[in-house]
């Protein structure tokens, strides 16, 4: 099976495939082949370095390295992706598959270069994997374009019908299904939290990724929510890292009292930089995923990626046992995490309302 090592963390393409009969790996254990392909990369965390380049994904141990050098056989996930890899493994375990015993996993990622995904997907297929796990829309689309037969399980934060991955939620059809952890409906709730944190702020800034799949729908949701609380919204865009500084300068010049970071695979990959810029400009900010709060963000509220990956692992296990992906309905995320970083709140001199503290799933001291 394949797992993305960036995702999110940035987007990933995870490929999983199991041969009809298990193969014997070099250590003598019967395993099923599993491969993960991903587009992104969390490069502040040491990753897997082979042949002078970073690669991430999950692939079968002992499989012939058709798309890389032999050292890929021992590829392991970067420590920074434990929040996705560990739950995925747990899901596989729940379905009866244990890595190193009856399933093997390999990792691939594309260094945030989406044009590499088709080649990585093709390489995974040459390894005769049993399934592909696509983490993020570009990764899942690359997997789908590469094969109409190898099972694909996606983990994404967008509408899979709208982006062309499945025919319907209940009956995906074909060789693909997955788990969706949508953050779009939460925009109004996050804006409400920011309003509670900085009630005197007349202008709230919103940082958007114009290349994100939910760009337009998220913007509409926020504009409606802002009207409901009587606040002015300042929309600023950043399509790459170079544009971050100009975007923050515009926010500060406009006198915005708070910042809302919209969900984006690219933003997620740059979360440490975004959190640092918010701190540098003393901008209280709210974020869509818990991993932002874990690296110093003030507050995050959003779907649990770990739960989504656990459920994806369960789906992969069911597929390895013989169920068809097209018969498995796309699962919608139902678990959400509110994380508050009190250390950051003290640094910003922001008082967290007791009502929010009482609702928090985790408080970082």
C-alpha positions, -999 to +999 in steps of 0.1 A: +000+000+000+012+035-005+009+065+018+016+101+013+042+115+036+035+151+030-002+157+035-015+175+046+000+169+058+000+185+025-017+165-001-006+130-007-012+102-031-014+069-014-014+038-035-023+004-021-023-028-040-024-064-030-014-092-053-037-123-055-011-143-037+013-130-010+050-128-018+079-138+004+099-108+016+136-109+024+130-114+061+109-145+054+074-132+062+044-136+039+032-101+031+007-083+009+021-054-011+010-019-001+022+014-015+015+050-007+022+079-031+020+115-020+025+150-036+036+171-007+063+171+020+067+184+055+103+194+051+110+209+084+108+173+097+136+149+086+121+127+059+133+098+038+163+107+017+173+084-011+196+091-041+198+127-031+160+134-032+132+132-008+105+107-015+076+097+005+049+071+003+042+036+015+054+006-004+058-032+000+089-043+017+110-066-004+093-054-036+116-047-066+125-010-067+113-004-103+108+033-097+139+041-075+171+026-062+172-005-040+173+016-008+136+024-014+129-010-001+135+001+034+117+035+031+100+046+063+076+075+069+090+108+082+084+112+120+063+143+113+036+122+096+029+099+126-005+116+130-015+100+096+006+069+094-001+055+128-039+059+125-037+043+091-018+014+105-044+011+133-072+010+107-054-018+089-048-036+122-086-033+130-092-050+096-068-078+104-036-066+087-004-060+106+026-044+089+055-068+087+033-099+092+007-100+064+010-065+048+039-043+039+039-005+034+060+019+013+060+057+012+064+081-017+059+119-019+064+145-046+080+174-028+049+195-035+055+192-072+022+179-085+036+172-120+057+144-105+025+125-093+017+107-126+052+093-127+051+082-091+017+066-096+030+047-126+061+035-106+038+022-079+018+003-104+049-013-118+056-026-083+023-045-085+009-030-054-025-041-041-041-007-036-034+030-039-042+055-012-045+091-026-039+117+001-052+150-013-071+157-045-041+159-070-027+126-056-060+109-059-066+122-094-032+110-104-039+076-091-073+074-109-057+085-142-030+059-139-053+028-134-089+017-138-083-016-121-060-012-090-081-002-060-078+034-049-087+048-015-085+086-012-084+109+018-093+144+008-109+176+021-130+184-010-162+171-027-151+140-045-180+142-070-172+178-079-135+171-085-143+141-106-131+112-084-164+094-080-198+093-097-217+096-063-210+094-026-232+064-019-222+044-050-187+055-061-185+028-088-153+017-105-120+011-086-122+041-062-137+051-029-124+070+002-129+093+032-137+130+031-129+154+059-144+186+046-135+218+063-157+242+042-188+240+064-167+250+094-158+285+080-186+303+098-178+285+131-142+295+129-150+331+121-173+331+151-145+318+173-122+346+160-149+371+168-150+359+204-113+362+207-110+398+193-145+412+197-133+448+191-118+440+157-138+457+130-118+441+102-110+403+100-085+392+074-088+359+055-058+343+038-068+322+008-050+299-016-064+307-050-054+273-063-073+254-036-102+232-047-126+249-022-115+285-028-148+299-041-171+280-017-151+289+014-150+325+004-188+326+000-193+309+033-171+335+051-187+365+035-221+353+047-207+346+082-191+380+083-223+398+075-241+378+103-217+391+129-214+426+114-177+424+106-158+436+075-138+409+057-105+415+040-097+388+015-060+383+007-045+356-016-012+338-015-005+312-042+031+305-032+056+311-004+069+344-019+034+359-017+030+353+021+050+384+032+031+407+009-002+393+020+006+398+057+019+433+050-015+441+034-033+427+064-013+448+088-017+479+067-055+475+066-056+474+104-071+439+107-075+428+142-075+390+135-066+365+108-084+334+095-063+309+075-084+290+051-079+253+045-053+245+018-029+217+012-002+242+003-009+263+034-007+231+055+027+223+041+038+258+051+020+259+085+052+267+105+059+297+084+023+309+086+022+306+123+056+324+126+043+353+104+012+356+125+033+358+156+057+383+140+029+406+132+010+400+165-021+388+146-044+365+166-053+338+141-075+307+138-067+277+117-086+248+101-065+218+114-050+208+148-015+205+134-014+244+132-020+247+169+006+220+176+033+242+160+023+274+178-010+285+162-035+301+186-066+280+179-076+253+155-109+237+148-115+212+121-119+176+111-097+150+126-072+138+100-060+110+122-096+096+123-099+100+085-067+080+080-078+053+104-110+049+085-090+048+052-069+020+067-101+001+075-113+005+040-080-007+026-082-038+048-117-045+036-105-042+000-076-065+006-101-091+019-120-089-014-146-061-012-148-039-043-140-001-038-169+009-060-193-009-036-180+010-005-197+044+000-175+074+005-173+081+042-178+116+055-157+128+085-177+132+117-150+138+143-138+174+149-110+187+171-108+221+189-073+227+201-062+258+220-026+269+225-025+288+258+012+296+255+004+315+222-026+332+238-004+345+266+022+357+240-006+376+222-021+388+255-054+373+243-079+360+269-095+327+259-132+328+268-141+301+294-168+289+270-142+280+244-118+264+270-147+242+282-152+229+246-116+222+238-105+187+230-069+197+238-053+226+256-016+231+249+000+248+279 
